[in-house]
Amino acid sequence: SLETIRHMVASGLGITVLPASAIGPGASLNGLLEFRPFSDPVPCRRIALVWRSSFTRLSAVRTVADAVRDCRLPWIRGASGPDGLRVEGNVTEAGQGGLLRTG
């Protein structure tokens, strides 16, 4: 877990790379850790929202997809859709799996 990794680094067991979303209040473990952002070009990764083609609660998928689109996190950027998001697949019909990707 990210929490375990933070504690290992705080104990002197090396260094780590963490996602920006893992650095929040209390993440420095009472000042034992220092955080340094990467300079440009910063590393990035793609993530995906994936659901099974037989999943019948597509309103839940839509809700999560909308929440990701609406949160406007500063590290979501650089893809072909609005706010760096691209939808692949169909979120409106049962029996159609799909992806919501960033990057």
TILUM-34385 format. One line per 10 residues: their letters; for each residue x, y, z of N, C-alpha, C. Coordinates in Angstrom, 2 decimals. Each point is the difference from the previous one (the first is absolute). Example, Ala and Ser with C-alpha at 12.3 -4.5 7.8 and 13.67 -1.06 7.14 Angstrom:
2
as> 13.19,-5.69,7.80,-0.89,1.19,0.00,0.90,1.20,0.00 | -0.35,1.05,-0.72,0.82,1.19,0.06,-0.77,1.09,0.73
This chain:
103
sletirhmva> 0.84,-1.19,0.00,-0.84,1.19,0.00,0.88,1.25,0.00 | -0.56,1.10,-0.43,0.75,1.25,0.00,0.39,0.42,1.41 | -0.86,-0.27,0.94,0.30,0.34,1.40,1.20,-0.79,0.49 | 0.08,-1.28,-0.32,1.14,-0.83,0.38,1.28,0.53,-0.63 | -0.07,0.37,-1.27,1.17,0.54,-0.69,0.47,1.29,0.67 | -0.93,0.88,0.34,0.39,1.25,0.68,0.71,-0.30,1.31 | -0.52,-0.95,0.77,0.62,-0.35,1.28,1.38,-0.63,-0.20 | 0.16,-0.80,-1.03,1.32,-0.59,-0.28,1.02,1.09,-0.32 | -0.38,0.97,-0.81,0.90,1.10,-0.34,0.30,0.83,1.25 | -1.01,0.26,0.81,0.20,0.76,1.23,0.94,-0.72,0.96
sglgitvlpa> 0.06,-1.33,-0.10,0.89,-0.79,0.85,1.42,-0.09,-0.57 | 0.22,0.61,-1.16,1.33,0.02,-0.59,0.27,-1.11,-0.99 | -1.05,-0.66,-0.48,0.16,-1.12,-0.92,-0.02,0.41,-1.46 | 0.44,1.19,-0.32,0.11,0.39,-1.40,-0.86,1.18,-0.37 | -0.27,0.10,-1.31,-0.82,1.06,-0.56,-1.11,-0.65,-0.83 | -0.98,0.79,-0.39,-1.10,-0.54,-0.81,-0.56,1.09,-0.90 | -0.77,-0.43,-0.95,-0.78,0.88,-0.87,-1.46,-0.26,0.34 | -0.73,1.05,0.34,-1.41,-0.11,0.36,-0.85,0.82,-0.96 | -1.24,-0.44,-0.23,-0.90,0.86,-0.78,-0.34,1.25,0.81 | -0.20,1.10,-0.69,-0.32,1.26,0.68,-1.24,-0.13,0.87
saigpgasln> -0.93,-0.86,-0.40,-1.22,-0.17,0.78,0.26,-0.64,1.37 | 1.18,-0.59,0.20,0.33,-0.64,1.27,0.66,0.96,0.98 | 0.20,1.23,-0.42,0.67,0.98,0.85,-1.04,0.99,0.49 | -0.43,-0.19,1.21,-1.01,0.87,0.58,0.37,0.33,1.44 | -0.93,0.54,0.76,0.26,0.32,1.40,0.48,-1.24,0.75 | 1.06,0.16,0.75,0.53,-1.11,0.78,0.95,-0.91,-0.76 | 0.16,0.22,-1.30,0.84,-0.89,-0.80,1.47,0.10,0.37 | 0.43,1.11,0.58,1.43,0.17,0.32,0.40,-0.74,1.27 | -0.97,-0.64,0.67,0.28,-0.74,1.24,0.79,0.87,0.98 | -0.62,1.10,0.38,0.58,0.94,0.97,1.35,0.54,-0.44
gllefrpfsd> 0.13,0.29,-1.28,1.22,0.62,-0.51,1.13,-0.96,-0.32 | -0.22,-1.31,0.12,1.05,-0.96,-0.31,0.24,-0.14,-1.50 | -0.98,0.36,-0.81,0.12,-0.15,-1.45,0.00,1.36,-0.68 | 0.71,0.09,-1.10,-0.04,1.18,-0.86,-0.53,-0.42,-1.36 | -0.77,0.86,-0.62,-0.58,-0.28,-1.31,0.56,0.99,-1.00 | 0.42,-0.52,-1.14,0.51,0.83,-1.08,-0.74,-0.37,-1.28 | -0.67,0.97,-0.62,-0.66,-0.31,-1.27,1.04,-0.16,-1.11 | -0.33,-0.76,-1.02,0.87,-0.14,-1.16,-0.02,1.30,-0.79 | 1.12,0.33,-0.62,0.02,1.13,-0.92,-0.46,-0.49,-1.37 | -0.31,0.94,-0.87,-0.47,-0.37,-1.34,1.10,-0.69,-0.79
pvpcrrialv> -0.30,-0.98,-0.76,-1.32,-0.60,-0.19,-0.30,-0.98,1.14 | -1.15,0.17,0.63,-0.37,-0.86,1.12,-0.46,-1.36,-0.51 | 0.25,-1.06,0.76,-0.48,-1.31,-0.43,-1.52,-0.05,0.07 | -0.60,-0.84,-0.81,-1.45,-0.15,0.04,-0.36,-1.46,-0.26 | -1.24,-0.34,0.25,-0.48,-1.34,-0.27,-1.46,0.07,-0.41 | -0.43,-1.04,-0.66,-1.40,-0.10,-0.39,-0.73,-0.84,1.03 | -1.21,0.42,0.29,-0.86,-0.79,0.86,-1.29,-0.27,-0.76 | -0.76,-0.97,0.47,-1.23,-0.35,-0.70,-1.09,-0.39,0.99 | -1.21,0.37,-0.31,-1.19,-0.48,0.70,-0.53,-1.12,-0.87 | -0.04,-1.21,0.52,-0.37,-1.17,-0.79,-1.16,-0.70,0.68
wrssftrlsa> -0.95,-0.47,-0.80,-1.12,-0.76,0.55,-0.28,-1.19,-0.89 | -0.57,-1.03,0.62,-0.34,-1.23,-0.72,-1.15,0.25,-0.95 | 0.05,-0.66,-1.16,-1.04,0.22,-1.01,-1.38,-0.41,0.51 | -0.07,-0.89,0.97,-1.31,-0.43,0.53,-0.44,0.82,1.21 | 0.77,1.00,0.39,-0.35,0.84,1.15,-1.27,0.77,-0.33 | -1.00,-0.10,0.85,-1.31,0.59,-0.31,-0.24,1.36,0.65 | 0.85,0.41,0.90,-0.21,1.28,0.70,0.81,1.11,-0.68 | -0.33,0.27,-1.24,0.77,0.98,-0.77,-0.16,1.42,0.53 | -1.05,0.25,0.76,-0.12,1.33,0.60,1.14,0.22,0.99 | 0.45,-1.05,0.67,1.14,0.11,0.91,1.28,0.32,-0.78
vrtvadavrd> 0.17,-0.64,-1.15,1.17,0.28,-0.85,-0.03,1.45,-0.46 | -1.17,0.45,-0.45,-0.14,1.39,-0.45,0.32,0.98,1.14 | -0.47,-0.32,1.20,0.24,0.87,1.15,1.49,0.12,0.30 | 0.71,-1.12,-0.02,1.44,0.04,0.24,0.71,0.76,-1.12 | -0.36,-0.27,-1.25,0.62,0.69,-1.14,-0.24,1.50,0.09 | -1.22,0.40,0.34,-0.31,1.42,0.14,0.79,0.63,1.14 | 0.14,-0.72,1.11,0.74,0.53,1.15,1.47,0.22,-0.37 | 0.58,-0.92,-0.75,1.39,0.17,-0.42,0.12,1.21,-0.92 | -0.92,0.12,-0.94,0.02,1.16,-0.91,-0.15,1.32,0.76 | -0.87,0.01,1.00,-0.33,1.24,0.71,1.02,0.41,1.06
crlpwirgas> 0.86,-0.91,0.44,0.90,0.34,1.11,1.12,0.93,-0.42 | 0.35,0.05,-1.26,1.00,0.93,-0.55,1.29,0.01,0.81 | 0.55,-1.18,0.21,1.26,-0.12,0.73,1.13,0.60,-0.83 | 0.94,0.68,0.63,1.03,0.70,-0.76,0.92,-0.93,-0.80 | 0.10,-1.25,0.38,0.91,-0.91,-0.72,-0.69,-0.74,-1.14 | -1.29,0.22,-0.23,-0.68,-0.62,-1.14,0.11,0.95,-1.18 | 0.77,-0.41,-0.99,0.20,0.86,-1.16,0.52,-0.82,-1.17 | -0.04,0.61,-1.17,0.74,-0.50,-1.14,-0.65,-1.06,-0.86 | -1.28,-0.29,0.14,-0.64,-0.98,-0.89,-0.95,0.72,-0.94 | -0.70,-0.78,-0.79,-0.79,0.58,-1.08,-1.36,0.53,0.43
gpdglrvegn> -0.48,-0.33,1.17,-1.33,0.42,0.41,0.04,1.18,0.95 | -1.19,0.42,0.48,-0.05,1.11,0.94,0.71,-0.37,1.30 | 0.79,0.92,0.52,0.74,-0.20,1.24,0.91,-1.22,-0.06 | 0.50,-0.34,-1.18,0.92,-1.11,-0.12,-0.66,-1.36,0.03 | -1.32,-0.06,-0.15,-0.70,-1.28,0.07,-0.49,-0.43,-1.36 | 0.05,-1.28,-0.22,-0.49,-0.57,-1.25,-0.83,-1.23,0.37 | -1.19,-0.10,-0.52,-0.85,-1.15,0.26,0.08,-0.94,-1.19 | 0.27,-1.26,0.29,0.00,-1.04,-1.03,-1.01,-1.04,0.43 | -0.90,-0.34,-0.85,-1.04,-0.95,0.37,-1.31,0.73,0.22 | -0.97,-0.72,0.46,-1.35,0.53,0.10,-0.46,-0.06,1.44
vteagqggll> -0.35,1.13,0.57,-0.47,0.05,1.38,-1.52,0.04,0.05 | -0.65,-0.18,-1.13,-1.45,0.15,-0.01,-0.76,-1.30,-0.23 | 0.65,-1.05,-0.42,-0.72,-1.24,-0.27,0.59,-1.15,0.79 | -0.87,-0.83,0.57,0.45,-1.21,0.66,0.65,-0.91,-1.04 | 0.98,-0.76,0.43,0.67,-0.90,-0.91,1.16,0.62,-0.74 | 0.32,1.26,0.28,1.13,0.67,-0.65,1.01,0.42,1.07 | 1.13,-0.70,0.07,1.05,0.41,0.92,0.64,1.27,-0.51 | 0.84,0.62,0.78,0.63,1.21,-0.48,1.09,0.50,0.90 | 0.61,1.09,-0.41,1.09,0.60,0.73,-0.19,1.50,0.10 | 0.45,0.57,1.08,0.14,1.45,0.13,1.47,0.21,0.29
rtg> 0.72,0.63,-0.90,1.45,0.11,0.15,0.42,1.44,0.19 | 1.12,0.16,0.70,0.67,1.30,0.04,1.35,-0.17,-0.66 | 0.58,1.13,-0.40,1.35,-0.03,-0.57,-0.10,-0.20,-1.42
